[in-house]
Amino acid sequence: INYLLVQLVLTYGYTAPDGIVDSFHAGEQLSAARAFLSGVPLYGHMFFLRGAGVDAVIPALGMGLFGDSIGGFILTADSLELLAQLAFFVLLAYVIRNPILFTILAVLLYTSNATSLVQFRDITVWIAIGLLFLVFKEGLRIHWRNTALAAIGLLASVTLYISIDRGVLLVALCGLLTAVLVCVKSDKNNVYGLSLQTWKQNYIASLFVLGGLVVGISIPALLLGWGSFMEFLRMTFVDIPRYGGLLVSQPIPPLFTDQFFFWAPA
């Protein structure tokens, strides 16, 4: 709580503690925000590295709410960063009581290449990880488990529209989660065990993850229209990875990174 109160006064997203605005990192998003406010479609007519939400919609929202200036965007970004920090500390408060979960989270953070542990686009990441830990909690009712699984899939696909690198990371996490759910079964107390012989009976839980993914990617697709949606797919899965947009720092390690080599013996 004390940490959050300090950050409320000294936010470090786009404003240094001495009050100097980072005009480079904040300014690079203003052109996309101005284009979006002028009616330019998000996909096919502009190019961004992080994602439509981070690079266009959120800056435009800030400028619309708090004035047509860089200050409006900074206020919005720093406010969202506080929410991301709150989500992280809620997750930490949950896992710190469980040595196994705390160790898993510590390993993930240790192998991260993030230069800043919490950025405002990490809100969905911390919520998804918290839901992932909740899924395997002993004693959790089945309907709550399925709700959490669907929410993870929903968050993953929606995040693709907000921040591409975070979205790809969460979608990959959903793929891994789906594979795990197919290979394990749970009893009425939500206790899991390996059951490769009966994998055909275990896929129902994974369908909730896939259902969340489909819903999360379909609703924005309907709002964008078919042409813009196809441009979204091209930018997200072809252009941005080719350009290197997935190489930015992330709160948990990406799939292909030399940080994982610390597991191997020297």
Disulfide bonds with the S-S distance in Angstrom:
none
